[in-house]
Amino acid sequence: MDNEARNSEYKTLLLDDEARSSDYTAMLLDNEARSSDYKTLLLDNEVRNSDYKTLLLDNEARSSDYKTLLLDNEARSSDYKTLLLDNEARTSDYKTLLLDNDARSSDYTTMLLDNEARNSGLQNTAPGQ
């Protein structure tokens, strides 16, 4: 019986060893699952980081577009001011031309009056008077 007791004890030890081996395998599987979950979390984090970088780049692009629009607006404003100055210069030139025309008209009127005066003087001194 002593042999049977040892065999029984040995079988119990083998079963305990198998149970521990099974527990160890279960722990390894749990560890692999956790490792897989961790890798998934890392990938999710990388995706979120990538999305965040994309959002930052989109924001920078929008900011750049806004700055371009502001510069375009400033350029148009500058062009408008230049057009206003050109218009003022043309108006000034037009007024100068009107004044020159008035002066020439006045000179022409003076010349006509002078001519009439000379003609009148010539008529007064015509032969036979």
Rosetta blueprint (number, residue, H / E / L):
1 M L
2 D H
3 N H
4 E H
5 A H
6 R H
7 N H
8 S H
9 E H
10 Y H
11 K H
12 T H
13 L H
14 L H
15 L H
16 D H
17 D H
18 E H
19 A H
20 R H
21 S H
22 S H
23 D H
24 Y H
25 T H
26 A H
27 M H
28 L H
29 L H
30 D H
31 N H
32 E H
33 A H
34 R H
35 S H
36 S H
37 D H
38 Y H
39 K H
40 T H
41 L H
42 L H
43 L H
44 D H
45 N H
46 E H
47 V H
48 R H
49 N H
50 S H
51 D H
52 Y H
53 K H
54 T H
55 L H
56 L H
57 L H
58 D H
59 N H
60 E H
61 A H
62 R H
63 S H
64 S H
65 D H
66 Y H
67 K H
68 T H
69 L H
70 L H
71 L H
72 D H
73 N H
74 E H
75 A H
76 R H
77 S H
78 S H
79 D H
80 Y H
81 K H
82 T H
83 L H
84 L H
85 L H
86 D H
87 N H
88 E H
89 A H
90 R H
91 T H
92 S H
93 D H
94 Y H
95 K H
96 T H
97 L H
98 L H
99 L H
100 D H
101 N H
102 D H
103 A H
104 R H
105 S H
106 S H
107 D H
108 Y H
109 T H
110 T H
111 M H
112 L H
113 L H
114 D H
115 N H
116 E H
117 A H
118 R H
119 N H
120 S H
121 G H
122 L H
123 Q H
124 N H
125 T L
126 A L
127 P L
128 G L
129 Q L
